Amino acid sequence: MPDFTAFQTPFFQARFAGRPLALAVLAAFLFFASTAPAVEPETVSARTDALLARMTLAEKIGQLTLFTGYSGITGPVKEQGQQSLLKQVCKGDCGNVFNLISVAEIKKFQKVAVEETRLHIPLLFGYDVIHGYKTIFPICLGAAASWNPALIESSERVAATEAAAAGLDWTFAPMVDIARDPRWGRICEGAGEDPFLGSAIAVARVRGIQGTNLAAPDTLLACVKHFAAYGAVQSGREYNTVDLSERMLREVYLPPYRAAIDAGALSVMSAFNELNGTPATANRFLLQRVLRDEWGFQGFVVTDYTAINELVMHGSAADEGDAARQALPAGVDMDMQSGAFLNHLQERLAAGQITEAQINAAVKRILEIKFKLGLFDNPFRHCDEQREQQAFYTKENLATAYRLACESFVLLKNTNQTLPLKVGKNIAVIGPLADSRRDLLGSWIAEGKADSCETVFEGIQRNNPGAKVTFTAGCDIDSTNRAGFAKAVTAAKRADLAVLVLGESCEMSGEAKCRTSLGLPGVQTELLREIKKTGKPVVVVLMNGRPLALEEESQMADALLETWFPGTEGGKAAADVLFGQHNPCGKLPATFPRAVGQVPIFYAAKNTGRPLDPANPKDVYKSKYLDCPNDPLYPFGFGLSYTTFNYSEVRLERATLKPGEKLQATVTVTNTGNYAGAEVVQLYLRDLVGSVTRPVRELKGFQKIELRAGESREVSFSIGENELKFLRADMTVGTEPGQYEVFIGSDSRATAVAKFELLAR
Ligand code: BGC
């Protein structure tokens, strides 16, 4: 039996060395499931150094390598068949594996790593657990619409608990890319357009994934991605170029990554895109200067899928070896799937193009995380088949998914109180998404299964016993077939009202799913026109992975409810919300344009030298379009409720603020309608004059409150240096004296305004 002593714990030595593995696994699990002490940093560092000192160069490079298994593969696979991956693990060429699912599979690979490799270094198992593992939550953009970080944190706790029970250690989440271009299919994976909201959600997700102890039986290592500015790809096209000023990068795109790292995330994924001429995966400025030197990041950097190979196609590396030579010193520690480190680091080291110190630093970062995860103490810490059987779709997990779905829905329109629906009316449920199970889950669904999801149609039937509820699709999601129109029109005519469930398929957003049009695909709008002609009230329920441009549709609908892709419990939740069992309270995390030509469109824009005066929209030499208003269809932060909320004037404690002081801004919010409801009270600031121009508004605070019908509450925000600082003309972060406007309201157009002056130091 080989010598473990340098880096294994006494527990591991005593129980594992020389004993049959099964016994050791069982003993280890029973022990660690109840007690998984956090691994102390000093011990981690000393144990890592001891291990590193014993490793050969080949073993080190193996630790820098991550290869895919056989599930949920998202790119090219070089190696063929399970045997060859197992052989690579056995040879020590592959120290980390992703896309393996189930305890049985993971155990098989881990057994080879810890029993058959010379130093018995455990593998790290990763997977894309993006919005749930088995229990699927709303897509991340939908979850962001809840503006409820605590609930999002709970959803990540559930996801991590389920994924850990399936043997996994590591999720490639959270995706924190700010996205202001809905053509980009991956906007569905993030928290939308705003750095403040995005940062709050990034923190919540990291906390939910990692918990307070990485070595606990139910936590995963988080991986913040895609570093950096992937959401700013030109023309919203996947994998495209990013060219951004450093100011825009630092003010808008970097804050959520920073927030996630400050919250303790210990791995980061480098992005596919280039940034200002240098691919992110060989970008020293990003990976070294910003991430490590400025932010003090202590974890490791993994590339995105084959991103090192892709440096060649980017045109910044001559060949794969040259790409590896660039990526390592730039700050990449682990190579996902390109094999470039494995194939070329030895030769590049021999040629003096990289140093062993660089390799050691990368290996050390990875091993330290493996120690922190407790993998050296118990490589099978997440491998318990019994737990695996019991962890999925529990009542509590489903309840969290249901709650987040309810809170993610955004009521965009509700004329004449069309919603909530009244029990007893005959309803024609129409539309290609009304009875679809799979689409409810959205993209990136890990191991989620749609079989037992209730569809919106089924949920409407359940809520409306005794009344007639019919279903007809009317058309496909994306075809020109109008053959179903007549049947749908007849159904609408026979009913008291029509509920149309329209939108995109779950395949139309996510990675490599970009669109140039933001309308409803196929002939869905035509179907809506036909149903509208019947004169029956029309409720439109939307399912989609991005903001859509639905000006005509929004005019035709009497009520419009955005449900995104709401997850395992989402069909049920949508039907319950339609019938008023819950009052919708979501707010848009991204602007909905009127037309695709307005894109990119976001609330935190600059004023320009010739802003359009809304009172004189025909003024010629103003910043505007000939054929479309400037304002969006639905602004950031927008969302209605079955009740109404009234906002008082904004009350400021004082009209001036000295540096270092804080100022309270307060409003009274009153529920003036007939239902209890939740409202997201939003604080926006405007710095009127700066050493560089400032956005017309920036979100600086929000609070979600619940009010009974008729109830009032005072809501206060504290404004200080933190809310006022920005990247000044000289690129330092700080405040500047001058006038500020404070807006508090229910969306980014909030009109309640007050002013104060920040005094000079
Ligand atoms: C995606 C990543 C993902 C990785 C691994 C890539 O194609 O860009 O977000 O984590 O695959 O599946």
Boltz pocket constraint, residues with backbone or C-beta under 6 A from the ligand:
constraints:
  - pocket:
      binder: B
      contacts: [[A, 72], [A, 73], [A, 74], [A, 75], [A, 128], [A, 172], [A, 225], [A, 304], [A, 305], [A, 511]]
      max_distance: 6.0
